[in-house]
Amino acid sequence: MTSMNTKTVQAPIDVLAGFQSAGPTIPYKFRWNDRYYKIKNITLVTSKEIGNEKLFYFSATDGANAFTLSFHPHTLLWKLEDFSPEA
């Protein structure tokens, strides 16, 4: 994200996601600070290897805000990496 209002969060979140046997994991909505955010559009999916683990990053929007979510497959942990209100 490149917005000047981007805030680094790096907080664990609860995510409703779809897992496919032959395709990408797709986050649909998540809860952060007792609020639910429904993902309307995933704009970018990337991955990065850290040690023996491959982490997945999702740039997404709910129509009013932009987010970067990360997924750690070994621990099944999701994190909200950053948050940016859209203008």
C-alpha positions as MATLAB code, in Angstrom:
seq = 'MTSMNTKTVQAPIDVLAGFQSAGPTIPYKFRWNDRYYKIKNITLVTSKEIGNEKLFYFSATDGANAFTLSFHPHTLLWKLEDFSPEA';
ca = [
       0.000    0.000    0.000;
       1.201    3.476   -0.756;
      -1.309    5.699    1.024;
       0.064    8.329    3.368;
      -2.540    7.179    5.915;
      -1.274    3.599    6.015;
      -0.900    2.294    9.554;
       1.265   -0.699   10.370;
      -0.806   -3.041   12.530;
       0.712   -6.576   12.560;
      -2.100   -7.946   14.735;
      -3.592  -11.458   14.741;
      -7.085  -11.565   13.236;
      -9.926  -14.043   12.778;
     -10.578  -14.753    9.084;
     -13.304  -16.525    7.165;
     -11.486  -17.988    4.168;
     -11.984  -20.575    1.488;
      -9.338  -23.237    0.982;
      -9.199  -25.031   -2.356;
      -7.349  -28.248   -3.154;
      -5.992  -26.853   -6.432;
      -6.083  -23.117   -6.096;
      -5.394  -20.150   -3.898;
      -6.693  -19.523   -0.392;
      -9.292  -16.761   -0.545;
     -10.073  -14.558    2.485;
     -13.730  -13.421    2.495;
     -13.994  -11.397    5.684;
     -12.116  -10.793    8.910;
     -12.583   -9.442   12.419;
     -10.282   -6.806   13.873;
     -10.944   -4.734   17.010;
     -14.413   -6.302   17.391;
     -15.435   -5.114   13.921;
     -16.068   -7.225   10.820;
     -14.710   -6.272    7.389;
     -16.101   -7.966    4.272;
     -13.485   -8.189    1.530;
     -14.879   -6.967   -1.781;
     -11.749   -7.162   -3.901;
      -8.329   -8.786   -3.647;
      -5.936   -6.637   -5.668;
      -2.693   -8.579   -5.214;
      -1.513  -11.930   -3.837;
       2.180  -12.465   -3.176;
       4.283  -14.912   -1.208;
       7.594  -14.778    0.594;
       9.741  -17.552    2.011;
      11.046  -16.993    5.516;
      13.181  -19.891    6.654;
      11.242  -23.084    5.924;
       7.882  -21.316    5.802;
       6.149  -19.741    2.818;
       3.965  -16.793    3.875;
       1.148  -15.424    1.731;
       0.182  -11.753    1.530;
      -3.170  -10.434    0.296;
      -3.766   -6.800   -0.615;
      -7.505   -6.252   -0.354;
     -10.244   -3.675   -0.002;
     -13.712   -3.576    1.516;
     -14.705   -0.609   -0.651;
     -13.882    1.937    2.066;
     -10.494    0.772    3.372;
      -7.437   -1.053    2.064;
      -5.642   -3.833    3.941;
      -2.725   -6.193    3.719;
      -3.411   -9.571    5.297;
      -0.841  -12.312    5.799;
      -1.410  -16.046    6.145;
       1.062  -18.403    7.836;
       0.162  -21.937    6.640;
       2.257  -23.848    9.204;
       0.471  -22.224   12.146;
      -2.774  -21.318   10.303;
      -2.332  -17.804   11.721;
      -3.704  -14.747    9.913;
      -2.437  -11.225   10.598;
      -3.548   -7.777    9.595;
      -0.238   -6.312    8.460;
      -1.451   -2.804    7.610;
      -4.579   -0.744    7.224;
      -5.308    2.331    5.120;
      -8.567    4.288    4.924;
      -9.327    5.024    1.277;
     -10.086    8.586    0.251;
];
